[in-house]
Amino acid sequence: MSIQKNSQLLHTQFLKKEKKVSVQVISTQIFILIAFLLLWEVSSRLKWVDPLIFSYPSKIWTYLVSAFSDGSIYPHIGATVLESVVGFILGTGVGILIATFLWWFPFWARVIDPFLVVLNSMPKIALGPILIVMLGPGIQSIIVITLLVTVIITTINIYNRFRETEQGYLKVVQTFGASRIQQFSYVVVPSAIPTMISALKVNVGLSWIGVIVGEFLVAKEGLGYLIIYGFQVFNFTLVLSTLFIIAIVATLMYQAVNIFERKITQGWREH
């Protein structure tokens, strides 16, 4: 009984310590952020840095309040988020499907492998003008550019994880007469769950890169369009404000993936 009480006491102390450390980490992060913003504001006001190029936080805040108040920013956020989410889902889903195909058919994996290497090394953004000519200057071109940015790296990472599945586990289930699909479902996929989650996290950033670059090339609305427009008219407050919005929305997407990770991991453990 005393051992159990000691164990509970140690666990409670550990949780308190972890909570204290977490509070300290968050407090330090907030302090660094506030110090950075204050230094930026003072530097621009005193012209230690060029305020035309770097603007300053209070001016960016004023612009954001105005843009959200009059609603002018919402269509741009909506367009970019839609393109990012669609590109993110398609890139991840198609990458997993191709990786599954390659694992299922080793012959075709050997055939396709050098092509994947070449495609991965190719700057996908360079294909943007060709896609625009093929598909037209619309949302479809932006989504395909995003798909190209995300799908190859997803395929390579997940296929390599599929291929590295512990052979001992596969031999055990083969001994019990497991079919190919049962091997894949009960051994290969569970072992690759961390890699799939990692691919989701990476693809959040890659999808935003693909969408913003696509909007640089072709869009008439969206956050990428606002950045290009801001550069054209030398309105760097608009540029920095848009980058701030991108950082916030991309972070929210990343946090959504974290929540999904916790749920899917818990589900697999219960299963």
HELIX and SHEET records of a PDB file:
HELIX    1   1 SER A    2  ARG A   45  1                                  44    
HELIX    2   2 PRO A   51  PHE A   54  1                                   4    
HELIX    3   3 PRO A   57  ASP A   70  1                                  14    
HELIX    4   4 TYR A   74  TRP A  104  1                                  31    
HELIX    5   5 PRO A  106  SER A  121  1                                  16    
HELIX    6   6 LYS A  124  LEU A  127  5                                   4    
HELIX    7   7 GLY A  128  LEU A  135  1                                   8    
HELIX    8   8 ILE A  139  ARG A  163  1                                  25    
HELIX    9   9 GLN A  167  THR A  175  1                                   9    
HELIX   10  10 ARG A  180  GLN A  183  1                                   4    
HELIX   11  11 PHE A  184  VAL A  188  3                                   5    
HELIX   12  12 VAL A  189  VAL A  218  1                                  30    
HELIX   13  13 LEU A  223  GLN A  232  1                                  10    
HELIX   14  14 PHE A  236  GLU A  270  1                                  35    
END                                                                             
